[in-house]
Amino acid sequence: MVNREHKELLKARAHVGDKIAYWNPRMFPYIFAEKKGRHLIDITKTSKMLNEACSFIQQLQKSEKTFLFVGTKPQAAAVIAFEAKRAKSYFVNYRWLGGMLTNWSTVQVRIKRLKELEEKEQTGAFTTLTKKESSKARTELVKLRKYLHGIKTMPNIPDVVVIVDPIFEITALREAIVLNIPIISLIDTNGNPDLIDFPIPCNDDSILTISLVLSKLGDEILDLQQSEQPYK
């Protein structure tokens, strides 16, 4: 019997997997059939794994946890920023810089520089610089904002990482594994679920699917963050 969540997932085309030629055999348990050169994902497994990820988040209640959303490919970038902000969490949606987690102390230095430049911009300090110096500072500010805006207020490395497409975000995935940070990830039929603590088998190229799954995760995270300050 198809329930409401299954219908939502089907409507979002969450069941449409990657091309058969690119599949990872480790995803076999989550595949329902083949059609027109693509694997179709078992939507009941998607629902089950999504609910397991939500249950994991629920178990974190009564303890302040930080969540980092990661998704830098075009289909995911806007949704990542929206859902992370809504869930009072943090995000990287432009480009993952190597060492963002494993070399956090260095990243904090760059964040400090970003804040310094933003303060100068707000106070009009750029106008006191020469034209060349001002242009250079503004260029640096734009670049740092793209990379670091979503983690500007993150106090430390996150407690949980939520990833869209672990193959595309392989560097972020590896860093989270090294630091033993729990990983929740939307994963297509070409991925390796064994690397992920809470894999959610689905179409990780579909904006509708990404939005649907992240919104459900975001709802659970938001319940944990009600007492914390909103993301800025």
Summary of the structure (lengths in Angstrom):
residues: 232
radius of gyration: 19.4
end to end distance: 42.9
largest distance: 69.1
contacts: 747
relative contact order: 0.20
helix: 53%
strand: 15%
